[in-house]
Amino acid sequence: MKRIDMKRIVSSLLTFALVLGMCAASMAQTVTPGINNRERRQQKRIRKGVRSGELTKKEAARLEAQQAKTKAAEAVAKSDGKVTAKERVRLQKRENRTSRRIYRQKHDNQTRKH
């Protein structure tokens, strides 16, 4: 009898682990930690550029608007419950473009008048 109970316990645990793994995998499809971290870093770069005077208010506003558009594109990608590989690539390209623009604006020799 003990052997049958052990088999049942092990079988139940394996089933539970399988279900838990499937749930985690389905949730992971809508999570975009890499994109979120990058958005935070770029937001910090913009704030730092404003504080240092490397970015004018107008430049910062444009960059903020671009960040907002990327955030909206991310929301659209997540809206169906799954962020596909193609959508991730598209979001990463938007982030790359924003990053280049931040760099260019910070290094264009325009400074904010204090």
C-alpha positions as CSV (number, residue, x, y, z in Angstrom):
1,M,0.0,0.0,0.0
2,K,2.8,2.4,0.7
3,R,4.2,1.9,-2.8
4,I,0.8,2.9,-4.3
5,D,0.5,6.0,-2.2
6,M,4.1,7.1,-3.1
7,K,3.3,6.6,-6.8
8,R,0.1,8.7,-6.4
9,I,2.0,11.4,-4.5
10,V,4.8,11.6,-7.1
11,S,2.2,11.6,-9.9
12,S,0.3,14.4,-8.3
13,L,3.5,16.4,-7.8
14,L,4.6,16.0,-11.4
15,T,1.1,17.0,-12.6
16,F,1.2,20.1,-10.4
17,A,4.7,21.0,-11.6
18,L,3.6,20.7,-15.2
19,V,0.5,22.9,-14.7
20,L,2.6,25.4,-12.8
21,G,5.2,25.5,-15.6
22,M,2.5,26.0,-18.3
23,C,1.0,28.9,-16.3
24,A,4.4,30.5,-15.9
25,A,5.1,30.1,-19.6
26,S,1.8,31.7,-20.6
27,M,2.4,34.6,-18.3
28,A,5.9,35.2,-19.6
29,Q,4.6,35.9,-23.1
30,T,3.2,39.2,-22.1
31,V,6.0,40.3,-19.8
32,T,8.7,42.5,-21.4
33,P,11.3,43.2,-18.7
34,G,14.1,44.0,-21.1
35,I,12.0,46.6,-22.9
36,N,10.8,48.0,-19.6
37,N,14.3,48.3,-18.2
38,R,15.5,50.0,-21.3
39,E,12.7,52.5,-21.2
40,R,13.6,53.4,-17.6
41,R,17.3,53.8,-18.6
42,Q,16.4,56.0,-21.5
43,Q,14.0,58.1,-19.3
44,K,16.9,58.6,-16.9
45,R,19.2,59.7,-19.8
46,I,16.6,62.3,-20.8
47,R,16.2,63.6,-17.3
48,K,20.0,63.8,-16.8
49,G,20.3,65.6,-20.1
50,V,17.7,68.2,-19.0
51,R,19.5,68.7,-15.6
52,S,22.9,69.1,-17.2
53,G,21.6,71.5,-19.9
54,E,22.6,69.2,-22.8
55,L,18.9,68.9,-23.8
56,T,16.7,71.9,-24.4
57,K,13.1,71.8,-23.2
58,K,11.9,71.3,-26.8
59,E,14.3,68.4,-27.4
60,A,13.3,66.8,-24.2
61,A,9.6,67.1,-25.0
62,R,10.2,65.5,-28.4
63,L,12.1,62.6,-26.8
64,E,9.4,62.2,-24.2
65,A,6.7,62.0,-26.9
66,Q,8.7,59.3,-28.7
67,Q,9.0,57.4,-25.4
68,A,5.2,57.6,-25.0
69,K,4.7,56.3,-28.5
70,T,6.9,53.3,-27.7
71,K,5.0,52.7,-24.5
72,A,1.7,52.8,-26.5
73,A,3.2,50.4,-29.1
74,E,4.1,48.0,-26.2
75,A,0.6,48.2,-24.9
76,V,-0.8,47.3,-28.3
77,A,1.6,44.4,-28.5
78,K,0.5,43.1,-25.1
79,S,-3.3,43.7,-25.8
80,D,-3.9,40.2,-27.3
81,G,-2.2,38.5,-24.3
82,K,1.0,37.6,-26.2
83,V,4.0,39.5,-27.3
84,T,5.3,37.7,-30.4
85,A,8.9,37.6,-31.4
86,K,8.1,39.9,-34.3
87,E,6.5,42.4,-32.0
88,R,9.5,42.2,-29.6
89,V,11.9,43.0,-32.6
90,R,9.7,45.9,-33.6
91,L,9.7,47.3,-30.0
92,Q,13.5,46.8,-29.8
93,K,14.0,48.7,-33.1
94,R,11.9,51.6,-31.7
95,E,14.1,51.6,-28.6
96,N,17.2,51.6,-30.7
97,R,15.9,54.6,-32.7
98,T,15.0,56.5,-29.5
99,S,18.5,55.8,-28.0
100,R,20.2,57.1,-31.1
101,R,18.0,60.3,-31.0
102,I,18.8,60.8,-27.3
103,Y,22.5,60.6,-28.1
104,R,22.3,62.9,-31.0
105,Q,20.3,65.5,-29.2
106,K,22.6,65.4,-26.2
107,H,25.6,65.9,-28.4
108,D,24.4,68.5,-30.9
109,N,26.0,71.5,-29.2
110,Q,22.7,73.1,-28.3
111,T,22.5,73.9,-24.7
112,R,19.6,75.1,-22.5
113,K,19.9,78.7,-21.4
114,H,19.9,78.8,-17.6
